[in-house]
Amino acid sequence: RARGFFDVVTYTGNDSNRTISHNLGVAPEMMWVKDRGRTQNWAVYHANNTSEPATDRLRLNADQATVDDNAYWNDTAPTSSVFSVGTDGDVNTSGENYIAYLFASVSDVSKVGSYTGNSSSSQNIDCGFTTAGVEFLLIKSTSSGDWYVWDRTRGINSGNDPYLRLNNSAAETTNTDHIDTFTTGFTVNSDFNTENEVYIFYAIARG
């Protein structure tokens, strides 16, 4: 946990639209919520998910497109002190115990954001970092597509960059070069740059 960057919250469901207190200190820009006692979906909120409303839902364990569903976040954006949940079993069944992971952007540390593809062979995504690009990167198309994860420990360089997909159990893929480092962020190639496609991401700067 670090104020303004990451927080963890636990709560018990009650089957009613409600707010949950948190200690992030700023409005969360991304949230992952999971029922701890049952086989349920990972509910995802991302502030850049869609232009209207941002409270559409995604699922971390699925490659589905974004869905307008007020039973997840009660069509209410989080604030610096609370986030809202609806009545869906993935986020608020009575008596069930839940855990929520909350993320936000911190200058030159982390960036929760989005970009729109322009169909060019590559596009630089500026995260406002001033070091040497990204240490960790998560990208998901708001249309159907996997949750791709890269990190510098396994390799982010000018050649092939191994990736994992959070929504499935497949082994890492090691023979592709979808991203590269960029001084203030990262570069994506044409596979992650489809014309007018909106991609959400979470990036952590190289320390």
MITORBA-631885 format. One record per residue (C-alpha): residue number from 1; chain; x, y, z. Coordinates in steps of 0.5 Angstrom, whole numbers, plus 500, padded with zeros to 3 digits. Layout:
<site i="NUM" ch="A" c1="X" c2="Y" c3="Z"/>
...
***
This chain:
<site i="1" ch="A" c1="500" c2="500" c3="500"/>
<site i="2" ch="A" c1="502" c2="507" c3="499"/>
<site i="3" ch="A" c1="498" c2="513" c3="499"/>
<site i="4" ch="A" c1="496" c2="516" c3="492"/>
<site i="5" ch="A" c1="499" c2="510" c3="489"/>
<site i="6" ch="A" c1="495" c2="503" c3="491"/>
<site i="7" ch="A" c1="491" c2="501" c3="497"/>
<site i="8" ch="A" c1="487" c2="494" c3="499"/>
<site i="9" ch="A" c1="480" c2="494" c3="502"/>
<site i="10" ch="A" c1="476" c2="488" c3="505"/>
<site i="11" ch="A" c1="469" c2="489" c3="506"/>
<site i="12" ch="A" c1="463" c2="484" c3="507"/>
<site i="13" ch="A" c1="457" c2="484" c3="502"/>
<site i="14" ch="A" c1="450" c2="486" c3="503"/>
<site i="15" ch="A" c1="446" c2="486" c3="497"/>
<site i="16" ch="A" c1="444" c2="493" c3="497"/>
<site i="17" ch="A" c1="447" c2="499" c3="493"/>
<site i="18" ch="A" c1="453" c2="502" c3="497"/>
<site i="19" ch="A" c1="459" c2="506" c3="498"/>
<site i="20" ch="A" c1="466" c2="503" c3="501"/>
<site i="21" ch="A" c1="471" c2="507" c3="505"/>
<site i="22" ch="A" c1="478" c2="507" c3="502"/>
<site i="23" ch="A" c1="485" c2="510" c3="504"/>
<site i="24" ch="A" c1="488" c2="511" c3="497"/>
<site i="25" ch="A" c1="487" c2="519" c3="499"/>
<site i="26" ch="A" c1="485" c2="520" c3="491"/>
<site i="27" ch="A" c1="480" c2="517" c3="487"/>
<site i="28" ch="A" c1="482" c2="510" c3="484"/>
<site i="29" ch="A" c1="483" c2="510" c3="477"/>
<site i="30" ch="A" c1="483" c2="503" c3="477"/>
<site i="31" ch="A" c1="480" c2="497" c3="482"/>
<site i="32" ch="A" c1="480" c2="490" c3="482"/>
<site i="33" ch="A" c1="475" c2="487" c3="486"/>
<site i="34" ch="A" c1="474" c2="479" c3="488"/>
<site i="35" ch="A" c1="469" c2="475" c3="492"/>
<site i="36" ch="A" c1="474" c2="471" c3="497"/>
<site i="37" ch="A" c1="470" c2="465" c3="498"/>
<site i="38" ch="A" c1="467" c2="463" c3="492"/>
<site i="39" ch="A" c1="468" c2="462" c3="484"/>
<site i="40" ch="A" c1="466" c2="469" c3="482"/>
<site i="41" ch="A" c1="469" c2="474" c3="476"/>
<site i="42" ch="A" c1="474" c2="479" c3="478"/>
<site i="43" ch="A" c1="470" c2="485" c3="477"/>
<site i="44" ch="A" c1="474" c2="491" c3="474"/>
<site i="45" ch="A" c1="473" c2="499" c3="474"/>
<site i="46" ch="A" c1="478" c2="503" c3="470"/>
<site i="47" ch="A" c1="477" c2="511" c3="469"/>
<site i="48" ch="A" c1="479" c2="511" c3="462"/>
<site i="49" ch="A" c1="474" c2="505" c3="460"/>
<site i="50" ch="A" c1="470" c2="509" c3="456"/>
<site i="51" ch="A" c1="468" c2="516" c3="455"/>
<site i="52" ch="A" c1="461" c2="515" c3="457"/>
<site i="53" ch="A" c1="460" c2="512" c3="463"/>
<site i="54" ch="A" c1="467" c2="510" c3="465"/>
<site i="55" ch="A" c1="463" c2="506" c3="470"/>
<site i="56" ch="A" c1="462" c2="500" c3="465"/>
<site i="57" ch="A" c1="465" c2="494" c3="467"/>
<site i="58" ch="A" c1="470" c2="489" c3="465"/>
<site i="59" ch="A" c1="473" c2="482" c3="468"/>
<site i="60" ch="A" c1="480" c2="481" c3="469"/>
<site i="61" ch="A" c1="479" c2="473" c3="468"/>
<site i="62" ch="A" c1="475" c2="474" c3="461"/>
<site i="63" ch="A" c1="477" c2="477" c3="454"/>
<site i="64" ch="A" c1="470" c2="480" c3="454"/>
<site i="65" ch="A" c1="469" c2="487" c3="451"/>
<site i="66" ch="A" c1="467" c2="493" c3="456"/>
<site i="67" ch="A" c1="459" c2="492" c3="458"/>
<site i="68" ch="A" c1="455" c2="497" c3="461"/>
<site i="69" ch="A" c1="452" c2="494" c3="467"/>
<site i="70" ch="A" c1="450" c2="499" c3="473"/>
<site i="71" ch="A" c1="450" c2="493" c3="478"/>
<site i="72" ch="A" c1="457" c2="493" c3="478"/>
<site i="73" ch="A" c1="459" c2="500" c3="480"/>
<site i="74" ch="A" c1="452" c2="503" c3="481"/>
<site i="75" ch="A" c1="454" c2="508" c3="475"/>
<site i="76" ch="A" c1="458" c2="512" c3="480"/>
<site i="77" ch="A" c1="465" c2="514" c3="480"/>
<site i="78" ch="A" c1="469" c2="513" c3="486"/>
<site i="79" ch="A" c1="472" c2="519" c3="490"/>
<site i="80" ch="A" c1="478" c2="520" c3="494"/>
<site i="81" ch="A" c1="474" c2="517" c3="500"/>
<site i="82" ch="A" c1="469" c2="512" c3="497"/>
<site i="83" ch="A" c1="468" c2="507" c3="492"/>
<site i="84" ch="A" c1="461" c2="505" c3="490"/>
<site i="85" ch="A" c1="458" c2="498" c3="489"/>
<site i="86" ch="A" c1="452" c2="495" c3="486"/>
<site i="87" ch="A" c1="448" c2="489" c3="487"/>
<site i="88" ch="A" c1="452" c2="484" c3="483"/>
<site i="89" ch="A" c1="454" c2="478" c3="486"/>
<site i="90" ch="A" c1="461" c2="479" c3="483"/>
<site i="91" ch="A" c1="462" c2="485" c3="488"/>
<site i="92" ch="A" c1="456" c2="485" c3="493"/>
<site i="93" ch="A" c1="453" c2="479" c3="495"/>
<site i="94" ch="A" c1="450" c2="479" c3="502"/>
<site i="95" ch="A" c1="455" c2="475" c3="507"/>
<site i="96" ch="A" c1="460" c2="474" c3="502"/>
<site i="97" ch="A" c1="467" c2="477" c3="504"/>
<site i="98" ch="A" c1="471" c2="481" c3="498"/>
<site i="99" ch="A" c1="478" c2="484" c3="497"/>
<site i="100" ch="A" c1="479" c2="490" c3="493"/>
<site i="101" ch="A" c1="485" c2="493" c3="490"/>
<site i="102" ch="A" c1="485" c2="500" c3="488"/>
<site i="103" ch="A" c1="490" c2="504" c3="484"/>
<site i="104" ch="A" c1="492" c2="511" c3="482"/>
<site i="105" ch="A" c1="497" c2="515" c3="478"/>
<site i="106" ch="A" c1="503" c2="518" c3="481"/>
<site i="107" ch="A" c1="507" c2="523" c3="477"/>
<site i="108" ch="A" c1="513" c2="519" c3="475"/>
<site i="109" ch="A" c1="511" c2="513" c3="478"/>
<site i="110" ch="A" c1="505" c2="510" c3="475"/>
<site i="111" ch="A" c1="500" c2="512" c3="470"/>
<site i="112" ch="A" c1="493" c2="509" c3="469"/>
<site i="113" ch="A" c1="491" c2="511" c3="462"/>
<site i="114" ch="A" c1="488" c2="510" c3="455"/>
<site i="115" ch="A" c1="490" c2="511" c3="448"/>
<site i="116" ch="A" c1="487" c2="511" c3="441"/>
<site i="117" ch="A" c1="490" c2="506" c3="436"/>
<site i="118" ch="A" c1="492" c2="510" c3="429"/>
<site i="119" ch="A" c1="493" c2="504" c3="425"/>
<site i="120" ch="A" c1="501" c2="506" c3="424"/>
<site i="121" ch="A" c1="506" c2="501" c3="425"/>
<site i="122" ch="A" c1="508" c2="504" c3="432"/>
<site i="123" ch="A" c1="505" c2="510" c3="437"/>
<site i="124" ch="A" c1="509" c2="513" c3="443"/>
<site i="125" ch="A" c1="505" c2="513" c3="449"/>
<site i="126" ch="A" c1="507" c2="518" c3="453"/>
<site i="127" ch="A" c1="506" c2="517" c3="461"/>
<site i="128" ch="A" c1="509" c2="523" c3="463"/>
<site i="129" ch="A" c1="515" c2="519" c3="466"/>
<site i="130" ch="A" c1="522" c2="522" c3="466"/>
<site i="131" ch="A" c1="526" c2="516" c3="467"/>
<site i="132" ch="A" c1="528" c2="510" c3="462"/>
<site i="133" ch="A" c1="521" c2="508" c3="460"/>
<site i="134" ch="A" c1="516" c2="503" c3="464"/>
<site i="135" ch="A" c1="518" c2="497" c3="469"/>
<site i="136" ch="A" c1="511" c2="494" c3="468"/>
<site i="137" ch="A" c1="506" c2="495" c3="463"/>
<site i="138" ch="A" c1="498" c2="492" c3="463"/>
<site i="139" ch="A" c1="494" c2="493" c3="456"/>
<site i="140" ch="A" c1="487" c2="491" c3="455"/>
<site i="141" ch="A" c1="483" c2="493" c3="449"/>
<site i="142" ch="A" c1="476" c2="496" c3="451"/>
<site i="143" ch="A" c1="473" c2="491" c3="445"/>
<site i="144" ch="A" c1="474" c2="484" c3="446"/>
<site i="145" ch="A" c1="482" c2="482" c3="447"/>
<site i="146" ch="A" c1="486" c2="479" c3="453"/>
<site i="147" ch="A" c1="489" c2="483" c3="459"/>
<site i="148" ch="A" c1="497" c2="483" c3="456"/>
<site i="149" ch="A" c1="502" c2="484" c3="462"/>
<site i="150" ch="A" c1="510" c2="485" c3="460"/>
<site i="151" ch="A" c1="515" c2="487" c3="465"/>
<site i="152" ch="A" c1="523" c2="489" c3="465"/>
<site i="153" ch="A" c1="525" c2="483" c3="469"/>
<site i="154" ch="A" c1="523" c2="478" c3="464"/>
<site i="155" ch="A" c1="525" c2="483" c3="458"/>
<site i="156" ch="A" c1="522" c2="490" c3="455"/>
<site i="157" ch="A" c1="527" c2="492" c3="450"/>
<site i="158" ch="A" c1="528" c2="493" c3="442"/>
<site i="159" ch="A" c1="527" c2="486" c3="441"/>
<site i="160" ch="A" c1="522" c2="480" c3="443"/>
<site i="161" ch="A" c1="518" c2="482" c3="449"/>
<site i="162" ch="A" c1="515" c2="476" c3="453"/>
<site i="163" ch="A" c1="508" c2="477" c3="455"/>
<site i="164" ch="A" c1="503" c2="473" c3="460"/>
<site i="165" ch="A" c1="495" c2="474" c3="459"/>
<site i="166" ch="A" c1="492" c2="475" c3="466"/>
<site i="167" ch="A" c1="485" c2="472" c3="463"/>
<site i="168" ch="A" c1="488" c2="465" c3="462"/>
<site i="169" ch="A" c1="493" c2="460" c3="464"/>
<site i="170" ch="A" c1="497" c2="459" c3="458"/>
<site i="171" ch="A" c1="505" c2="460" c3="458"/>
<site i="172" ch="A" c1="508" c2="466" c3="457"/>
<site i="173" ch="A" c1="509" c2="468" c3="449"/>
<site i="174" ch="A" c1="516" c2="470" c3="448"/>
<site i="175" ch="A" c1="517" c2="470" c3="440"/>
<site i="176" ch="A" c1="514" c2="477" c3="439"/>
<site i="177" ch="A" c1="516" c2="484" c3="439"/>
<site i="178" ch="A" c1="509" c2="488" c3="441"/>
<site i="179" ch="A" c1="512" c2="494" c3="445"/>
<site i="180" ch="A" c1="518" c2="498" c3="446"/>
<site i="181" ch="A" c1="521" c2="502" c3="451"/>
<site i="182" ch="A" c1="520" c2="510" c3="450"/>
<site i="183" ch="A" c1="523" c2="515" c3="455"/>
<site i="184" ch="A" c1="517" c2="518" c3="458"/>
<site i="185" ch="A" c1="513" c2="511" c3="457"/>
<site i="186" ch="A" c1="512" c2="506" c3="452"/>
<site i="187" ch="A" c1="511" c2="504" c3="444"/>
<site i="188" ch="A" c1="506" c2="500" c3="441"/>
<site i="189" ch="A" c1="507" c2="497" c3="434"/>
<site i="190" ch="A" c1="501" c2="495" c3="430"/>
<site i="191" ch="A" c1="498" c2="489" c3="433"/>
<site i="192" ch="A" c1="496" c2="494" c3="439"/>
<site i="193" ch="A" c1="495" c2="500" c3="435"/>
<site i="194" ch="A" c1="488" c2="498" c3="431"/>
<site i="195" ch="A" c1="485" c2="504" c3="428"/>
<site i="196" ch="A" c1="480" c2="508" c3="433"/>
<site i="197" ch="A" c1="481" c2="502" c3="438"/>
<site i="198" ch="A" c1="481" c2="504" c3="445"/>
<site i="199" ch="A" c1="486" c2="501" c3="449"/>
<site i="200" ch="A" c1="486" c2="502" c3="457"/>
<site i="201" ch="A" c1="493" c2="501" c3="460"/>
<site i="202" ch="A" c1="497" c2="501" c3="467"/>
<site i="203" ch="A" c1="504" c2="503" c3="467"/>
<site i="204" ch="A" c1="509" c2="503" c3="473"/>
<site i="205" ch="A" c1="516" c2="507" c3="471"/>
<site i="206" ch="A" c1="523" c2="504" c3="471"/>
<site i="207" ch="A" c1="526" c2="506" c3="478"/>
***
